[in-house]
C-alpha cells in the first residue's frame, strides 16, 4: 500500500502509467469495446466502471496541454437511436475537476484506429454504451 494513490489502481496499471511519456495515449474502455484484439498492452479492470478509473488516473496523470483536445470520446454512430450518453456529462465533470482540457468526439472507426495505437487499453466492466475514452498524457512539472 502507498499513501495518496487510489486503491482502485492496480500495480500493473500504475506501472503502465509510469512508463508512459508525453503524448502517449491510454484508452479506458467499456465492457463492449474490443479491448483484447485492439491492445498493445491490456490491463483488466473488470468489476469497475470507467468513471471511477478515469477519476483515479487523473489524480496522477496530467493531460496534454499542447493539443487542442487531450480527451476523446466515441461519438454515437449516425442513425443510432441511442440518446446522448449520460455518462459523457460525468466524464466532463471528472475532467474539469482535474484540468480545463477540452473533450473531442471521434467517429467510431476513427476511435478504433486511434485506440489500436494507444500505449495501453484498460478494459473495464462499464455497462454504459459509448462509454469509451482516450486520454493523452501531458508533462509532469
Buried (B, 14 or more C-beta within 10 A) or exposed (E): EEEEEBEBBBEBBBEBBEEBEEBBBBBBBBBEBEBEEBBEBBBBBEEBBBBBBBBBBBEBBBBBEEBEBBBBBBBBEEEEEEEEBEBBEBBEEBBEEBBEBEBEBBEBEEBBEBBBEBBBBBBBEBEBBBBBBBBBBBEEE
